[in-house]
Amino acid sequence: MARLPLIKRILKEDLPESPDWTTRLLYPLNLFFENVYNALDGNITFGDNIESQTKEVTFQTSSAYDGTQANFDVIQFPNGLKRSPNGMILLQITQVEDAFTSITTAPYVNWLSVNQVINIYLITGLTASKSYKLRVLLI
């Protein structure tokens, strides 16, 4: 990743042959540069800079779960965004047990937003009768 430049502002002395009106232009321009520099230097986060919602849900698959939508109990939670989400990113899914158990197949989340409620209709790659902790990011 590229490093931020050391130069953060443009001074009137940097433009010796410029007209006088450039001084009035440099103030708002430097203010903008400084704000962008500080944001990039301070590690931009989803929560602070992009409208998003992180949601963590614990659930258990049914004993009839066989990897199909027909045998998956729908998971629901409220949409905390002011709009309908454009996407859902699966951040992490772990099996809740005494000992950590890896999920060996790539999980896929089939979801839909209906009336400000997120409905998860299927998560692939899980095992029947097991408890899971799911963390997703709505964007």
Secondary structure, DSSP 4 states (H G I P E B T S, - for coil): -PPPPS-----GGG-TTS-TTHHHHHHHHHHHHHHHHHHHHT---HHHHS--EEEEEEEE--TT--SSGGG-PPEEEE--SSS--S-EEEEEEEE-SSS-----S---EEEEEETTEEEEEEETT--TT-EEEEEEEE-
